[in-house]
Amino acid sequence: FGSRPRPLWRNQWQRLDAAMADDEEVNPKAYPLAKENLTVTILDLVQQSANYKQLKKGANEATKTLNRGTAELVILAADAEPLEILLHLPLVCEDKNVPYVFVKSKTALGRACGVSRPVIACSITSKEGSQLNTQIQDLKDQIEMILV
């Protein structure tokens, strides 16, 4: 058991993304869709925010954080089936002026969230004096650059 080295998370996500790229075309309603390198950055930040207890998993919890005003960033899975189950979130995000982005794989998002199940939506929440604040702000800027 212990002799095999554990693969790096980054490589694991790249493999998942490569597997997703081969599958089917992404729904055009899933906009803005993160490119591969941005997806890796997003999933890294999701994993860190899970460690810092700044992550809410699932469409319902993401909606709650948006309504409470604690959401900094919302990440959605483009391969949710049917996609309409989370398409209310971009509307709420635009109302609350919170950036949102789609990633290709709900499986990769679930892994990054630290759960064994696929996750179709999650939100990174704000916390006073958090060590992640600069990383969250950088990622928000990158996502806003996609929209321009």
SULVEN-V134072 format. One line per field, one symbol per residue. ss: DSSP state (@ for helix, = for strand, . for the rest). A space follows every 10 residues. Layout:
BEGIN
ss->???
END
This chain:
BEGIN
ss->........@@ @@@@@@@@@@ @@........ ..=..@@@@@ @@@@@@@@@@ @...===.@@ @@@@@@@@.. =======... ..@@@@.@@@ @@@@@@..== ===..@@@@@ @@@....... =====..... ..@@@@@@@@ @@@@@@@.
END
